[in-house]
Amino acid sequence: MRAKPDLDAAGIVWLTAFSALMGFNQVLVKVMNGALQPVFNAGLRSLLALGLLGVWIVLMRKTWRIAPSARPWAILVGAFFAGEFICLFVALDLTSVARASVMFYTMPVWLTLMAHVAVPGERLSTTKVIGQALALAGVVWALFDRDTGSQGSVTGDLLALGGAVGWAAIALLTKVSPFARETPEAQLGWQLVVSATILLPVCLLFGPLVRDFTPIYGVGVAVQTAIVAGAFLGWFGLMKIYPASSVASFAFLAPVFGVVSGWLILGEEISVAVWGALILVALGLILINRPARR
């Protein structure tokens, strides 16, 4: 499909659905951490999603073969993919879904900064700079909130931020490197292969693999697998159609869905600072996503 300069109605609908799914996924990861060690859970998810993607590729007659020039970049992107999920899954073991969502979905802030340097035509405007400042102010506010009701930790918050930076690096590399010319199936497939290869051995460093697993958690594993194989495949497809900063910045809805999901499903107590940080981050990302005047 031909690349488009701005988001259209179809892109908005798909990105809203993706954001809602990602917000709910934060809750699911938090719940699954009670059954499986976080890094093992991430590695298992990559491995199972790889199998599901393989079935899709065979049925749809797709391929995950890539050009030799793209392979080093594919390995680098896969390493970032593994690092992103180490950070996120461990963060959700230490901090609340609400706090992790606010931190993790600052990804567009870091991507916009990276794209300003690396992607022609995606320079920072005055509006985007204001958006960056608002979002970063929200992050600082949340980081310095040590209210006992916020159920957070500095380590968990910083790990969620690290995951956001890793996700931004993935988005940038799938836009500007030789890996960008590959199909969404190939992009996701290589990331799953590399991340599973890294995560499954590394998880042995993080303690016992199984915590309190019961059969019901198998449903959670299946849902997580489907989310990775389906939602991220769609996301990489959207990255090929719309500007990187526009796709990423629309994720301003994801922390809203994440905070509300943590509150409704897990009964998390959310401090005034977290709500304030969420508002600042959301407003900042709206400004970052605002189309440039022609």
C-alpha positions in Angstrom: 0.0 0.0 0.0 1.2 3.5 -0.8 2.7 5.6 2.0 0.6 8.4 3.3 1.8 11.7 4.8 -0.7 11.8 7.7 -3.1 9.5 9.6 -6.5 9.0 7.9 -9.7 7.5 9.4 -8.7 3.9 8.8 -5.3 4.5 10.5 -7.0 6.1 13.5 -9.4 3.2 14.0 -6.6 0.6 13.8 -4.3 2.5 16.1 -7.1 3.1 18.6 -7.8 -0.7 18.7 -4.0 -1.4 19.0 -3.7 1.1 21.9 -6.7 -0.5 23.7 -5.1 -3.9 23.3 -1.7 -2.8 24.5 -3.3 -1.1 27.6 -5.1 -4.3 28.5 -1.9 -6.3 27.8 -0.1 -4.5 30.6 -2.7 -6.0 33.0 -2.3 -9.4 31.4 1.5 -9.3 31.8 1.1 -8.3 35.5 -1.2 -11.2 36.1 1.0 -13.6 34.3 4.0 -12.6 36.3 2.3 -14.2 39.3 2.5 -17.6 37.4 5.7 -17.4 35.5 9.0 -15.6 36.0 8.8 -12.3 33.9 11.8 -12.9 31.5 10.8 -16.6 31.0 7.2 -15.4 30.3 8.6 -12.9 27.7 10.8 -15.6 26.0 8.0 -18.2 26.0 5.7 -15.6 24.4 8.2 -14.9 21.7 8.7 -18.6 21.0 5.0 -19.4 20.8 4.2 -16.3 18.8 6.9 -17.4 16.3 5.1 -20.7 15.8 1.7 -18.9 15.3 3.4 -16.5 12.8 4.9 -19.4 11.0 1.4 -20.9 10.5 0.2 -17.6 9.2 3.1 -17.3 6.7 2.5 -20.8 5.3 -1.3 -20.3 5.0 -1.0 -16.8 3.4 2.0 -17.8 1.3 4.2 -15.1 2.8 7.9 -15.3 3.5 10.3 -14.2 6.2 13.4 -14.4 4.0 15.2 -11.1 4.0 18.0 -9.6 1.9 21.6 -10.3 3.2 22.2 -6.5 3.7 19.2 -6.4 6.1 20.3 -9.3 8.3 22.7 -7.4 10.6 19.9 -4.9 11.2 17.4 -7.6 11.8 19.6 -9.0 14.6 20.1 -5.6 16.1 16.3 -4.9 16.0 15.7 -8.3 17.6 18.2 -7.5 20.3 16.3 -4.3 21.1 13.1 -6.3 21.0 14.4 -8.6 23.7 15.8 -5.8 25.8 12.4 -3.9 25.5 10.5 -6.9 27.0 13.1 -7.7 29.6 12.6 -4.1 30.8 8.8 -4.1 30.6 8.1 -7.5 32.1 10.5 -7.0 35.0 9.1 -3.4 35.5 5.5 -4.8 35.8 6.9 -7.2 38.5 8.1 -4.2 40.5 5.6 -1.3 39.8 2.0 -0.9 39.1 0.3 -1.2 35.7 -0.6 2.5 35.9 2.9 3.7 36.5 4.4 1.3 34.0 1.9 2.4 31.4 2.7 6.1 31.8 6.4 5.4 31.5 6.3 2.8 28.7 4.0 4.8 26.5 6.4 7.7 26.4 7.9 5.8 23.5 6.7 8.5 21.0 8.7 11.1 22.8 12.0 9.2 22.3 11.0 8.2 18.7 10.3 11.8 17.8 13.6 12.9 19.1 15.4 10.1 17.2 13.4 10.7 14.0 14.3 14.4 14.2 17.9 13.4 13.7 17.6 10.4 11.4 14.4 10.7 9.3 14.2 13.4 6.6 10.9 15.3 6.8 10.2 14.5 10.5 11.9 17.5 12.1 10.8 18.8 15.4 8.3 21.8 15.1 7.6 24.3 17.9 4.3 22.4 18.6 6.2 19.1 18.9 8.8 20.6 21.2 6.0 21.8 23.5 4.5 18.3 23.4 7.9 16.8 24.3 8.2 19.2 27.3 4.7 18.4 28.6 5.3 14.6 28.3 8.7 14.8 30.0 7.2 16.9 32.8 4.6 14.2 33.3 7.4 11.5 33.5 9.4 13.6 36.1 6.2 14.1 38.1 5.5 10.4 38.2 9.1 9.5 39.0 9.2 11.8 42.0 5.8 10.5 43.3 6.6 8.2 46.2 3.0 8.1 47.5 2.5 4.7 49.3 -0.7 4.3 47.4 1.0 4.5 44.0 2.4 0.9 44.4 5.6 1.9 42.5 9.3 1.6 42.7 12.1 3.7 41.2 13.7 0.7 39.6 10.4 -0.5 38.1 9.6 3.0 36.7 13.1 3.4 35.2 12.9 -0.1 33.6 9.6 0.8 32.0 11.3 4.0 30.6 14.1 1.8 29.3 11.5 -0.4 27.5 10.1 2.7 25.9 13.5 3.8 24.6 14.0 0.2 23.2 10.6 0.3 21.5 11.5 3.7 19.9 14.8 2.3 18.6 12.9 -0.6 17.0 10.4 1.8 15.4 13.2 3.9 14.0 15.2 1.1 12.6 12.2 -0.5 10.9 11.7 2.9 9.2 15.2 3.9 8.1 17.5 0.9 7.9 17.7 -1.7 5.1 15.5 -3.8 7.4 12.7 -1.3 6.6 12.3 -2.7 3.1 11.3 -6.1 4.3 7.7 -7.3 4.8 5.9 -6.9 8.2 5.9 -10.7 8.5 9.7 -10.9 8.0 10.3 -8.0 10.4 8.2 -9.6 13.1 9.5 -13.1 12.4 13.2 -12.1 12.8 12.5 -10.1 16.0 10.8 -13.1 17.5 13.6 -15.5 16.5 16.3 -13.2 17.9 14.4 -12.3 21.0 13.5 -15.9 21.9 17.2 -16.9 21.3 18.2 -14.2 23.8 15.4 -14.3 26.4 15.1 -18.1 27.0 18.8 -18.5 28.0 18.9 -15.1 29.9 15.8 -16.0 31.9 17.9 -18.5 33.8 19.6 -15.6 35.6 16.3 -14.3 37.0 15.3 -17.1 39.4 12.8 -20.0 39.2 11.0 -20.2 35.9 7.6 -21.1 37.4 6.0 -19.3 40.3 2.4 -20.4 40.8 1.2 -21.7 37.5 -2.3 -23.3 37.2 -4.2 -24.3 34.1 -6.2 -21.1 33.9 -2.9 -19.2 33.2 -2.7 -21.2 29.9 -5.4 -19.0 28.6 -3.2 -15.9 29.4 -0.3 -17.5 27.6 -2.5 -18.1 24.5 -3.9 -14.5 24.6 -0.4 -13.0 24.9 0.8 -15.1 22.0 -2.0 -13.9 19.8 -1.4 -10.3 20.8 2.3 -10.5 19.8 1.7 -12.4 16.6 -1.3 -10.3 15.5 -1.2 -6.8 16.9 2.5 -6.2 16.3 2.2 -7.6 12.8 -0.4 -5.0 12.2 1.7 -2.3 13.8 4.7 -2.9 11.6 2.4 -2.8 8.6 1.1 0.6 9.7 4.7 1.8 10.1 5.1 1.2 6.4 2.1 3.4 5.5 2.1 6.3 7.9 4.9 8.6 9.3 6.8 6.9 12.2 6.1 9.8 14.6 2.3 9.8 13.8 1.9 6.0 14.3 3.9 6.1 17.5 2.4 9.3 18.9 -1.1 8.0 18.6 -0.2 5.7 21.4 -1.3 8.5 23.7 -4.4 6.4 24.2 -2.5 3.4 25.4 -1.4 4.8 28.8 -5.0 5.9 29.3 -6.3 2.4 28.6 -3.5 0.9 30.8 -4.2 3.1 33.8 -7.9 2.6 33.6 -7.5 -1.2 33.1 -5.2 -1.5 36.1 -7.7 0.4 38.2 -10.8 -1.5 37.0 -9.4 -5.0 36.7 -6.6 -5.1 39.4 -8.1 -2.5 41.8 -4.9 -0.5 41.8 -4.8 2.7 43.8 -3.8 5.6 41.6 -2.3 8.7 43.2 -3.1 12.2 42.1 0.5 12.5 40.7 -0.1 9.5 38.4 -3.3 10.9 37.1 -1.5 14.3 36.6 1.4 12.6 34.9 -1.0 10.7 32.6 -2.8 13.9 31.6 0.5 15.7 30.8 1.9 12.7 28.8 -1.4 12.4 26.9 -1.5 16.1 26.1 2.1 16.0 25.1 1.6 13.1 22.7 -1.4 14.8 21.2 0.7 17.8 20.3 3.5 15.6 19.0 1.0 13.8 16.7 -0.6 17.1 15.5 -0.2 17.2 11.7 2.1 20.0 10.4 0.5 22.9 8.7 0.9 22.9 4.9 
